[in-house]
């Protein structure tokens, strides 16, 4: 039986494979179509489910390995659902020199999450990124797309507490 999921703004449950096919179809035959199709699937579903590989391979006359290679090459493609909130901590050298490792350890402790993981509740994902462009103001973080210079564990946890999302 096909997996079912709720797609925001689409009025309820939809067949996952059918949703992937609908997202891929408009990009077939276009230059760069595979990448734009994968982006469309991720925009619609929030990540690239395993079924994406076989659907895209068939649509673009590629092997699943070729599609998987493209997905794994680009770091913007995600293969598992992310949390409702996403914290990105800069792991580049400038931020590490300004306390990035200590920041990560303390954020992980306070929010009870490991780097690269999504909480069991699905509320939070913690990711590493390499350079948020705030090298002179590190350590840097990004919380739900909002940049934070001179990040501290307190500032990060407070940002989630104020929005009612933190679980400390």
N, C-alpha and C positions, 0 to 999 in steps of 0.2 A: 504494500500500500504506500502511496506517495506521502511524504511528509507534508504537513500543513503548517502554515504560519500566518500571523497577522501582519499585513503590510500597512504601515501608517498611511492614512489618506486614501486607501483603496477599498474601504468598506468591508473589512472582515477578512476571513480566512481565504487563502488562495493556495492552489497547488504549487509547491515550490518549483518543481521542474518546469511547469508551464510559465511561471513568472520569470524564470531564467531565460527560457526560450523567447518570451516576449521582449525581454531586455536585449537579447543578442541579435535577434532578427533584423532590426533596422541598420545594423552595422556591417552585415555580410556584404562582401564585394567592394567595400570601400578601402581606400588606402589607410593603413593604420587601424583597420576595423576591429581587430582582435582587442587591442588595448582599449579602444573606446567602448567596445562591448563589455569588457570586464569592468570598466568604470561604471557603466550603466547598471550592471548587475549589483555592484557594491553600493551604488547610490540608492537603489531600490530596496535592497534587502538589508544592507548594513555591513555585509561581509560577503566573501565568496564561498558558498557552501561547496562540499566535494562534488556535487552534481554539476557544478559549473564547468569542470574540466571536460566531461564527456559531451555536454551540450555544445560548448564552444568548439571542441575538436571536430564534431560532426558538421557543424555549421560552416567552419572555415577549412574543412578538408585537411585537418592536421591530426597528429597523434596526441593522445592525452599527455604524453611526456613533453611534447612541445608546448602545449598550453600551460602545463605545470611549471615548465622552465620560465615562461614569461611571468607567471604569477609570482614565483619565488624570486625573480630578479628584481622586481620593483617593490620597494619597501612600503609603498602606499597601499598595496593590496593586502587585505587581512583575511585570514582563513577561518577565523572564529569570531563569534559575536563579541563586541566590546561592551564594557559596562555603560550604564546610563551616563556616567561622568568619566572623563579621561584626564589623567594627570600625565604630562610628559615632562620628564626631568632631563636636562641637558647633561650629556656624558662626555662632551668634548673637553679637550685639555684645559682651556681657559676656565671653564666652570669647575672642573675638578680641582684646579689650583686654588680656587676660591671657596672650597668647602663642599663641593658637589657630592663627594662620597659620603660625608657625614650627614648631609641633608637627606640623601637617599636612605641611609640606615634609619634615621629618626622618623622620616615619613613612613617607611615600611613598618616600623614598630608601632607608631601611633595609629595608623590606619589598618593594621593587621593584614598586610598584603605583601606579596613578593614582587620584585621587579619583573615585568613582562607578563604579569598575571592579571586575571579578572577575578574579583571577589566572588565567592560562592553565591552571594545574593544577587550578583549581576549589577550591583550599584556602581562599581568602580573598576577601572582598568588603570594600571600603572605601566608606563612605557618609557624606554630610553629613546632619546633623539640625539643626533649629533649636530649641534649648533642651532640655536634659536635666534642668533644674530644679536645677542646682548652680551657679547664677550667682555666688555668693560664694566658690566653691571651684574656679574654672576655671583652666585650660581643662579641660573635661569630656569624657569619652569613655565609650562603652558597648562592652563586649567580650562578645559572645555573651549579651547581656541583663544583664550585670553592670556597674553604674555604677562609674566611676573618677573621683574628684575629683583636682584638681591633677595631671592626667595629664602624663606626660613620655614622650618616645620610649622611654626605657629601660624604664619601667613597662609600656608597651604591648607592646614586643618581648618583655620578660621574661614577660609573661602568656602569650604564644604559645609561647615557648621551653619554659616549664615544662609546658605541655600537649602539647608535641611537635608543634605546628602551625606554628611560624614557619619561614619560608624566608628567611634573611638573606643 
